[in-house]
Amino acid sequence: MKISYNETFPSRGLEEDLLLCEEIGYDLIELRIPFLREYLKTHALNELKEFFRNHHLKPYAFNSVNDFNFVTVKEWYKMMDDFLFACRMCQELECQNIVLVSTEREDMQFVSEDRAFDSSVPALRKLCDIAEPYGARIALEPIGHRNWCVRSLSQTLDILREVNRDNLGLTLDAFNIFINASFEDLAVLDEIPPEKIFVFHINDAMNLPIDRLMPAEHRLFPGDGIIPLEQLLLKFREIGYLEMASLEVFGDWVNLAEPAAALREGYEKTRKTVNRVFH
């Protein structure tokens, strides 16, 4: 498995992240859309292309476009601004994947799976049609917390099957799978072709009751928490998913971390965790 970094540690910007990831040995990077927009204010796009041409590190995904369902017209066009930007960057940087996340609001916990399905399917068909000419793929990520309306593996798989587009697949996140069903639904992965797993986020969770774990607050480096990651990785090996693992951690401790040391520790712990299963 290739090791990727999803830009979450504080830094002086994308340029620093690129140099640190290259130095440490990461294979891939998920480019945060706000960081990329900021970078392009002071750098030409050709500088970024030149960097990737001349270095081992390569772009893998754009992270993330949020709130595509249960939105107003104004909110839809705000989402589309990020989505079209990511599509253009997919084409320019030869990077296929756009991570897409359903809408986050407190009232989403009261939305039934049927309503979430009915809202998601037509929106995703539109987005897939828009993305196709750019060579872009949409990696839909279920978020396990109740404040998102697309939460479970089975729910997401039903949506993918109904949309039925080649350029729609999954982002699987260890933390989100764990907090939704404590890995009890991993058998669903047997029904998912490995080529439909576009992105895999690896992380761990603090030792708290599952209903208190928050996606933006309680993540740790792989191996530092309570998630049985080996169980998930063994399932990946069983179904033939071998592509990549992208380190994605959030929390107050992340905001206080020294980027170079944190990125190195994250790389080493991710590599160690993956190597226990994928030799």
N, C-alpha and C positions, 0 to 999 in steps of 0.2 A: 504494500500500500504506500502510495505517495503521501507525504505529510504537507499539510497546508496550514496557513494562518488566516484567520478571519480578524480583521483589524479592530481590536477592542482595547488594547492597552494605550494609555496616553502617550503621545509622541509629538514631535514638531511637524507632523504631517506625513503624507504618503511617501515622499522621497526618503525620509528616515526609515520608515517601515520597510521599504524595498531594500535598502542597503543592509539593514539589520537581518532581514530574512535571508538574504543572499549569503551574508557572512556566516550565519548560524547553520545553514544547510537545508532550510525549507525548500521543498520542490515547487510549491504552488502558493498563491495568495488569492484570497477573496477580497476584492476591492470594494470598500465601503463607498457608496454613492456620494455622500457628503464630502468625504476626503478627496475623492477623485474630482469633484466639482471645484473644490478649493485649490487643488493642485493645478488645474487647468487655468486658473486665474493668473498664474505667474509662470507657467511652463507651456510650451507647445506640445501638442499631442504627439508629434514626431519624436520628441525627447523620450517619451514613455515607450513608444514603439522601439526606439533604438535600445533602450535599456533591456527590454525583454528579448530582443534579438541577440544581445551580446552577453546575457547572463543565464545561469542555470534556472533561476526562478522564473516561473511563468504564471500568467493570470488564469484563474479557473472559474470564477463566478463574480457576479455583482450582487452586493448584499446591502440592503434588501429593499424591495418595493412592498409597501404595506397598504392594507385597507382597500381591498378591491371589491368587497361585497357589502351589502347593507349600507350603502353610502348615498349621499345626495349628489346631484349633478356637479356641484362645485367641488365636492370631495373626489369625485371620479376624475375630473380634469386635473386636480392636484396630483393624484396618483399617477395619471397618464404622463405628466411632465417627467417624473422620475423614470417611468417605464420606457418612454420613447428615448430618453437619454441613455438608459442602459442598453436598449436595442442598438442604438448607433454605436455605442462603445463595444458591444459584442462584434459588430461588423469591423470596426476599425482595429481592434486589438486581437481579433481572431480568438475570441473567448465566448463560448456558447451560452453559458448558464446565467440565468437571472433568478435569484431566490425571491419567491413571492409568498406573502403571509396574509392570512385573512384579517378581517377587521377586529381591532381590540377596543372593547368598551365593556363597562360593567353589565350592561343589559344583555350582552351576548350570552351570558350564562343561562338565560331563559329562552334562547333560540333552540328550537328542536333540530335534530339532524336533518329531518325532511326539509325544513325551511332553509337551513344552511345549504343543503344540496341544491334546492331550487334557485337560490340566489347565486351560488358559485358557478354552476354549469354554464349558463349563457355568458357570464362575464369572462370565464376562462376561454370559452370558444372565441370570443372577440379578441382577447389578448393573444391567443395562439395564432390567429390569423394575422394580426398586426406584426407579431414577432417573426413569422416565417420568412418574409423576404430579406430580413437581416441575418438569417442563419442563426437566430437566437432560440434557446430552449428555456421553458419556464419550469423551475424546480419548486413545486408547491410544498411548503413546510407546514405540517400540522403543529400547532403550539398546544401543549398539553393542559395549560391552565384554563380555568372556567371562563376567563374574560375574553377568550378567543372563540370563534364559532366553528372553526375547523380544527378538531382536537385529536382525534384518534386515527390510528393506522387504517382500521377498517372503513371509517367514514371517508378518509382521503382516497383510499383505493376505489370505493364506489364512485366518487366524483371523477377520478381519472378514467375509469372505464366508460362512464357516460359521455364525457367530453371526447374521448377517443381521438386524440391528436398525437402524432409522432413526436411533436416538440413539447409535450407536457409530460413531466415526470415528478419525482419526489426529491425533497430535501428531508433526510432523516436525521434527527437530532437526539442524541442519547438522553439528555436531560428531559426533553419534552416527551419522549416515549415513556420514560420512567415515571414522570409525575402524572401522566394520564392513566396508566394502568399497571404500574409496577412491573413492566415487562411481561404481564400476563397475556398480552396479545401478540407476542412475537411470532406465533404460528401464522399470522397474516402474511409475514414476509415470504412464506412458502408460495404464496399466490402472486408475488410481485416479481416479474422478470428482473434480473440484476441490472440489465441495461436501462431499466426505468428508474433506478436510483441514481439521480444526477449528482447529488451532493450528500456527503455524510459529515455532520458536525459531532465531534467527540469532546466530551467534558465529563465532569463528575458533579456530585451534589453534596451540600452540607448535611450534617447529621441532624435533620429536623423531620417532624412529621410531614408526610407527603403533601397534605393539604395546606401546609404553610410554605412550601417551596415555591419561590417566585422566579420566573425565567430571567428577569433582569437583575436579580439580587444574590442568588444563592448557588452559583456555579463555582466549581473548583477545577484544578488540573486533573486530568485522568489519573486515577489511582489514589487520589487524596480524599475521596468521599465514600458514599454508601452505595453508589450504583454498581451493580454486578456487570461491569463492562465486558468481561470475558464471555459471559453468556450471550451478549449481543454480537460480539465479534465472531464467536463460534457459529452463530446463525448465519452471519454474512459469509463465512467460509463455506458453510453447507450449501447455500444457494448460489455461490459463485461470484459474490461481489468482492472485488479485489482492488478497486480503483484508487480511492483516496480517503483520508481522514483529515478533517479540517478543525483545528483547535479553535473553539469558541467559548470564551468564559466571560462572565459579567459579575459585578458586585462591587461594593465599596472598596474592597481590597485591591481590585483591579485599578481603580482610579488613583490609588496611592502607590502603585508599583513603579519600580524603575524599569523602563521598557526593555533595555538590552538584557538585563538579568532575568526578567520575567519571560521574555520571548525564548531565551535559551533554556530556562527550566521547563517551560511549556513544551518545547520541542523534545527535550530529553524524556520527559514523562509520557508524552504521546507516543514517541518511538518505542519506548520500553513496553507500554501497554499493548500496542499493536503487535510487537514482535513476540509477545507471549503466545499469540495465536497464529500469526502469519510469519513464519520463519524465513 
